[in-house]
Structure formats: C-alpha cells, structure tokens
Amino acid sequence: MLERKIQILQRGGWFSDLRRKRVALDRLLPTMAAATDPITRGLYLARTAEAVGVSEDVLQRELRQGARGERGVASRAPVTPEPAEREDRTASATKVRKGERRKELGTEGLSAERELIRLLLHRRQFVEAVAERVGLDSFRESSFASIFRCLVESPDGAIDAMSAAFDDDTVTVLNELTANAGGFDLPTRIIEDCIAALKRRDIGEEIDVIDRKLPLADGTEKDTLLVRKRKLATDMKALGGGRWNVGRAR
C-alpha cells in the first residue's frame, strides 16, 4: 500500500518542491502509522524518508506527535475551560475549519481535473487554448496529468495510440472518460469553471504554507507573508472562493 501511494505521488510530481512534499508526507503518514509490526514500520519509515528526502528521526517524531495528539483527545475529560483554554480551543476549531476547507478545495480540484480532461478528450479544438493557461503541474492525479501531457503533445492523436503509452490505471481512466461524452453544451463555461477551481486549490495550498510559516516569522518577514496572504485572499474571492482569515497573527 505504501509503495503504491509513493508511486502515484511520484508520477504526479508531488516530490518536486517543498510545498507539495509537505502535502505528500501528510498523505503517507496515516499508512505508516497503521503499521503495527516494528519491522514493517521500519521499512515504511526508510522508504518514505528516501522518497520525501527527510530523515527517519523526523518521521518518527511526526508519528509520535500524531499518536500523542490522538491519545490526548481520547483521554480529555469535559471540564469548564479557563480563558486560555478557550483561546486554545478556538485556535483548534480554526484549524479544523481550515482542514475542512483544504479538503473541499482538494475534492473540487480533482473533480475539475477530471472534467477538464474529459472535455479535452472529446473537444480537441480546445487543447491548445487550455495548455496556454494550465500547466502539467496543475494536475495532482497522475492519470489526468499523463493524459493531459499526451493531448498537448498530440492533440489529434487516436485514443488507441494514447493507450499504448499509459499504465493500466491510466488506461482505465481514459476508457471511462472517453465513454462519457455528454454535457458539453457550454464547453467554454466548463473550461473557465475548471480552471478557476484549479486556481482556488493552488491559492489555498499557498495560504496553508504561509499559515505554517507565520508563527515562526518575525518583523519584516511576517509583514511580507501577511501582505502576500491578503493578496491571495483577494484572488480567491475574485475566483468565487470562500473566506480566509488574513488578520495579523499574534
């Protein structure tokens, strides 16, 4: 299971930069944590450390912190919170909301990837225009990225010829998408909606990176991060996205 996840992430380019490595690691941690056998967990740690480029000690700490966090939630008795505790809980609730928003953007982004590729397979005349606005790194799902690359390289290529270059999973996806040719009455509107969804996801991920940096930033760096975050929030709003907290971090 872990090896398969790593392969999918590698094909999708998730280890190509620091921002996406952090997200990729978050996807791998639950699988490592589920390994109860010490040898299996050791193998998982070694393989993940090699793929992500971090030490096994760092991964061990991440796993231990996650386990402590789960135990703390399970053992906490319901008591009337003090002011400081209420502030901590408010911060935790904010993190939960951000996590839900990230999940929403991620789901929306994958749906947009799928619909955009489906449209391009059936409306090849739009491939060049979309390629001018969307890069290969906009696709998180490796199958969609592979199909998009093939379409850009050969917009008029036959489906059979495309299939020969793909693995079994991508061929399955390709067959599903080519079998579904309905719902393209407004192709340009679909393209705009899909591209907007991909941009919202990218903006959301960058905001998450800024949120992780802010507690450690000081002075000029914090001001720069906040200016950037406000700009991203404005861009998100222009795309029809949800609200993001852009106030000064304490």
N, C-alpha and C positions, 0 to 999 in steps of 0.2 A: 504493500500500500504506500509506504513512504517513498520507495523508489519511483513508483508510478507518478506520484504527486510532483516529485522533483523533476522528472522528465517533462511533465506538462508545463511546469513553471519555466524550465529552461527553454523550451520551444517558444513560449510566449515572451521571452526576453525579460523575465522578472528579476534576473540577477544582473542586469546590465547597469543599474545605477543604484545609489544608496537609498533613495526614496522608495523604489519598488522592492529592494531587498528587504526592507523592514516589513512591508506588507506580506511578502512571500514567506518570511520567517514566521509571522503570525499565523499563516495558514498551515505551517508544518508543525508548530508546537503542540497542538492537540493530538496529533498522531504519535509524536514522541512520548507525550505524557501518558498515552493509553498503553504503552508497552510496560508490562509488569515484570517481565523476565529481565534480570540485570544484564545478561549478555545481549539480548535483543535491543534493550535501551542503549547499551554502549555502542552497538553497531549503528543505531539510528543517530546517536549524537555525532559519531565520527563522520557518517555520510553527510549529515546536514551541515556540519562545520566545514567540510570540504566544499560543498555546493555553494553555501552562502558566503564563506570567507570570514568566519568568526571562529574564535576558539571554543573548544568543548567546555571550558570552565564558564564562559559567558552563557552558553546554552544551559548548563547545569543550574546556574543562578536563576535564569529565566524560568525554568521548570519549577525550582524550589519556591520562588516567589509566587508563581501561579498556584501551587499547592497550598501554600500558607494562606493565600487570599481566599481559596475555597473553604478551608477549614474555619477561617475567621468568620465567614458569613454563616456557616452552619452552626457555630457554637455561640453566636452573639445572642444574648437574652434581650427581650424587649424592655427597654427602660426609657424613662423620660430624658431626652438628650439635653445636655448643657449647651449654652450658646456656641461654644467652639465645636461641639459635636454636630450641632445643627448646620454649621457652616461646612463641615466636612461632608455631611450627607447631601447638602446642596451641591457641593462640588461633584460628589459621586453621581448624583442624579443628572448633572450636566454631562458627565462622561457617558452615562447610559444613553441620553438623548443623542449625543454626537455619534455614539456607536450605532444607534438605530438609523441615524441619517446616513452614515457611511454605508450601512447595509443596503439602504434604499437606493442610494446612488449607484452602488455596485450592481444591484439587480437591474436597475434601469439601464445601466451602461451595457450589460451583457445582452439585454433584450434589444437594445439599439444596434449593437454589433450584428446580432443575428438578422434583424430585419433589413439592415443596410446591405449585408452580403446577399440576402435572398433577393432583394430588389435588383442589385447589380448583376446577378446571375441571369435574371430574366429581362433586364433592360440594359444591355451592354453599352448603349449610347451614352450612359451617364458615368461610365467608369472613369474617363479622363477628368471630368469636372470634379468628381468626388476625390480622386487622387491628388488634385491640386490643393485640397483643403484638409485631407485626412492622411496621416502617415501610418506606417505599419505598426508603430509603437502605440497607436490608439486602440489596438485590439488586444485585449487581455487573454481571450480564449485562443489557444494556439491553432485550432482548426479554422477559425474565422480568419486569423492572420495569414495562414497558408493559402487559403482560397483567395483572399484579397491580393496577396502578392502575385499569384498566378494570373488573376484577372488584369492587374496592372501591366504585367509583362506581356500578356497576350489577350487583349480584350475580346478578340473574336475566336479564341480557342474553343475547340469542341470539348464537351463535358468528358467524353471518354479519354481524350488526351490529358486532361487535367487530372483525372482519377489516377492515371499511371504514376503521377509524381507524389501521391499522398499515402499516408499510412491508413490502416483500416478504420481508425476512429474518424479521421477526416473524410474518408470516402463515405462513411455512414452519414455524416453531417451533410455532405454535398448532395447525396441522394435525397435526403429529407427535404432540403431546401429547393432543389430543382423540381421535386414532385409537387410543391406548393406554389402555384403561380397566380394566386388570386389576391385581390385587394390592392391593386396598383393604379387605381383611378386617378390619384393625385401624386404621382411619383416625386415631383419636386418638393411637395409639402412633406412627404415621408423622409426624404433626404435631409431637409432642414431640421426636422424634429429629431432625427437620429444623431446628426452631428451636434446639435445642441445638447443632447443627453450625454454624449461622449465628453464634450467640453465641461459640463457640470461635474462629471465624475473626476476629471483631471483637476479641476479647481478645488473640489472637495478634498482630494488627496494632498494637494499642496497646502491647503489650510490645516490639515491634520499635522503635516510636517512642522508648520510654523507653531502650532499649539504645543508640540513636543519641545521645541526649541525655546519658547518664551520663558519657562521657569528658570532656565539656566542662563538666559541672556541678561546683559546689563547695559545701562546707559544708551549709547548710540545704537548698538546692535538691536536692543529691544524696540527702540523707536522705529528703526528701519523695518523690522519684522511687522510691527503694528501697521505701518503705512502700507506695506505690501498686503497685509491681511484685509485692510479696508478696501483696497483696490480689488482684491479677489471677490470680496463680498458684493461689491458693486457690479462686477462682471457676472457673478452668479445671479443676482437679482435681474439683470438685463436679459439673462437666458431663461428667466422664469423659475429659478431655483428657490429653495427655501431660505430662511433667515439664518445667519451665522453670527455668533457673538463676537464683535470686533472691538470690544472695550479694552482699556488698558489692563493688562494683567498685573495683579498685586504682587 
